[in-house]
Amino acid sequence: MRIPEIAEAIKTLSSTDRSHLRKLLKAQDEADKLEVFHQVLLSKGLVKEVKNPSVADTIERQLIEVKGKPVSQTIIEERK
C-alpha cells in the first residue's frame, strides 16, 4: 500500500480508531528515537552495550496498606 492509499484509508476510520492510530504512531516514534539514541551512544563509544530492562521492572506492583505512622516519619526519627 502506498502513502496516498494509506491516507485515504485513514480518512475512513472512526474518530476512536484515528485516536488509537495516533497513539500507536506516537509510541513507535518514541521507540525509534530511543533506538537512534542508543545507536549514537554505541557509535561514540560512550557505552559498550544497551541492555533491555528486565521483566521485573515492568511488572505492576501492588500497594499494601501499612498501619501505624508513615515510614518517612519513622526514618526521620531513627536518624535523630
C-alpha positions in Angstrom: 0.0 0.0 0.0 1.3 3.5 -0.9 1.2 6.6 1.2 -1.7 8.2 -0.7 -3.7 5.0 -0.3 -3.0 4.8 3.4 -4.0 8.5 3.8 -7.3 7.8 2.1 -7.9 4.7 4.3 -7.2 6.7 7.4 -9.9 9.2 6.4 -12.5 6.3 6.5 -11.6 5.5 10.1 -13.8 6.5 13.0 -12.5 9.2 15.4 -11.8 6.5 18.0 -9.8 4.4 15.5 -7.9 7.5 14.4 -7.1 8.4 18.0 -5.8 4.8 18.6 -3.7 5.1 15.4 -2.2 8.3 16.6 -1.2 6.7 19.9 0.3 3.8 18.1 2.3 6.0 15.8 3.5 8.2 18.7 4.6 5.1 20.7 6.5 3.9 17.6 8.1 7.3 17.1 9.3 7.3 20.7 10.7 3.8 20.2 12.5 4.9 17.1 14.0 7.9 18.8 15.2 5.7 21.7 16.8 3.3 19.2 18.7 6.1 17.4 19.8 7.5 20.8 21.2 4.0 21.7 23.0 3.7 18.4 24.6 7.1 18.9 25.8 6.1 22.3 27.3 2.9 20.9 28.9 4.5 17.9 30.5 7.2 20.1 31.9 4.6 22.4 30.0 6.0 25.4 28.5 2.6 26.2 29.6 -0.9 25.2 26.1 -2.3 25.1 22.5 -1.3 25.7 20.6 -3.7 27.9 16.9 -4.2 27.8 15.0 -3.6 31.0 14.3 -6.7 33.0 10.8 -8.1 33.1 10.7 -7.4 36.9 11.0 -3.7 36.2 7.8 -3.7 34.1 5.6 -5.7 36.5 3.0 -3.6 38.2 3.5 -3.6 41.9 0.5 -3.8 44.2 0.5 -1.3 47.1 -0.1 -2.6 50.6 -1.7 -0.7 53.4 0.6 -0.2 56.4 -0.7 0.5 59.9 1.0 3.0 62.2 2.9 6.1 61.4 4.3 6.8 57.9 7.5 5.1 57.0 9.1 8.5 56.2 8.4 9.7 59.8 10.0 6.5 61.2 13.1 7.1 59.1 13.4 10.7 60.3 13.0 9.7 63.9 15.6 6.9 63.6 18.2 9.4 62.1 17.9 11.7 65.1 
